[in-house]
Amino acid sequence: MKVGGIRQLVVTPELGYPEDDPSHTRVGPKPSTFDGQRALNFVLFNKGLIDKTLLFNIKVIRIDKKDGDGNYIRKGSST
């Protein structure tokens, strides 16, 4: 991909919200409010009724290069 390129990532419900992590502490976006948590639980516990697939549209805004020491240099940086 080049700078400005856009890709869509599709994350299946099994990867995004595994059944052995009901409190959503290990993986998956975790809502920051009680209402958000309640809405997420509603979606996750209604099996087969709601599509739980996560979609992310990713846009590359910068590509950093390695400096040879394991670090990365931002384009245009003097260090």
N, C-alpha and C positions, 0 to 999 in steps of 0.2 A: 504494500500500500504506500501511496505517496501522501504528502501533506495535502489536506483537503479531501482525501478519500473517505467514503462513508461505507460502513458495513453493518449488517444487522446480525446480532447474536441471538440465538434462540436457546433458552435454558429450560429444559423439561422440569416439571414439578418435582420429580424425584431428586433432581440435583439442587434445585433452588430452595425447596422446602421439604427436606427428608422427614419421614414419619417419626424417626427416633429423636427429633429435635422440636418438640411441640412449643417450646417457649421462644423459638427462633433466635437463640443466643449463639449458635455455632455457625450457621450459614444463612444466606438469604437476607434481603433488605428487611430491617426491623423498623416498624413504625415508631415514631417518637412520641406519639400521643395515645391516650387511652382509646379514643375513638378510632384511630388508625389501627390499633391492635385488635380491637373488637371487629372491625370490618375485615381485617385479614383472617381472623379466626373463622368468621362466617364463611368466607370464600373457601378456606382450606377444609372445613368440616362438612361442607355440602358436596360430598363425593359424586362425581358424574354430572352434576348440574351446572357447574361453572368451569370454564377453561382456566387452568392455573399456570399456563405457560408464561414465562417471563420473556419479554422482548426488549432488547437494548439496541438502540441505534448509536453506533460509535463513529465519531469523526476524528481523524488524526489532525491535531493542531500543531504538533512539533515532533521532530525526530531528533533525538540526542545521539551523539557519536561517542564511542569509547575512547578514552585517552591513553590506553595501554597499561594503566595501573589498576584497572577494574572500576574506575570511576567514569562518569559520563560528563561530556562537555556540551553545554547548550550552544546552539548556533549563534554566533555573534558575541559570545562571552570571551573576555580577555584572559581569563584564568585557566 
